[in-house]
Amino acid sequence: MTTWKEPSLETVDPEIARLIHEEELREARTIRLIASENYASRAVLEASGSCLTNKYSEGYPHKRYYEGQQSIDPIEELAQNRLKALFGSEHANVQPYSGSPANLAVYLAFCKPGDPIMGLGLPAGGHLTHGWGVSITGMFFKSHAYGVRKDDHMIDMDQVRALAKEHRPRVIWCGGTAYARTWDFPAFREICNEVGALMIADIAHIAGLVAGGAHPSPVGLADVVTSTTHKTLRGPRGGMIMAKKEHAAAIDKAVFPGLQGGPHNHTTAAIAVAAHEAGKPEFKQYAKAIVDNAKALAAAMTERGFKLITGGTDNHLILADLTPQNVSGKIAAKALDRAGLVLNYNSVPFDTRKPFDPSGIRLGTPSITSRGMGREEMVKIADWMARVIAKHDDPATIDAVRGEVEETCKKFPAPGIPVV
Ligand code: DSN
């Protein structure tokens, strides 16, 4: 056991210590509904907050540019091997700093500036790095976004095929940040084969569901699979890339030395811990519970008059259009935050409002499932949301809901938070 001989953070920097403590209290006493967030376990946090942050290790295990890698090499190999086993992948690179750098490495590995690419458009629920105009990926490549159908808001595979045939993209991305339905990976593979495109699956949002068998896996179909490690997977803030063997060298070279310098070894260790936790049988139950909770929450919201995009959900995520409630997503999100229900405002497909003040809200169940909440709490959450949105400028309603939220939070301690 190590005994500290140095002063604590609280002694050295009480201001930062206080702010961290306040964040712990906030995370413990509010209901986290942001679909892309989660609670990492204490074990993940310990690995992430370790001395590994001190070490430089440019290169890959056993091929480094610095000495002193006696612990770092096995840590990185454990992270790689655990992810490969968890997802059944031939190759894993755990060095991307997060999801966006992971995606940039894919472009660097396979595309030249000006190449045609395709991805789900941002307003339809895609990600900036899949070729949206304000992102470097939309500036350096010729992006042809596909979308969702106007009537049911499902991805239009006929449009994907037609655009792919017309533009012959180098890569086709599948994956998004606000799509509540199952990705048809086999259909994307078929289209990629027809036009000679590489299929790239970005599973950042659903990685934990894929690992736990609650969403079909693109591994084996996609040429490359990218992800963050901190969403449904419950790891540290980080990124990863999995690939077929034939693409391993190109991916590794693109990440380092193409795009990044030294890997964040503290994050690598925490990814290894998260992959270890996700390999346990109870993680399968967790993944299934995320989806069951999302479906229960969606049903309870629908009963209370919410208009859900696509009419419901197949995964961890719900996107609601608040036009029938006659309130913007931003006003609703801010009122809900005051009531202790934390989510984000979000554009809905074909939104007539601007992205900074859109019509919708996005929410998800990974975090509340990590706290052990179930069907009963989903109904309560839908109820609280309906009450707050109906009376978003009434402090008494907000305070009453906030009190009930805090009582419920006490019964479901947040993993990784050493308080209350
Ligand atoms: N910021 C992530 C999300 O909230 O979905 C995407 O990068």
Boltz pocket constraint, residues with backbone or C-beta under 6 A from the ligand:
constraints:
  - pocket:
      binder: B
      contacts: [[A, 36], [A, 99], [A, 127], [A, 177]]
      max_distance: 6.0
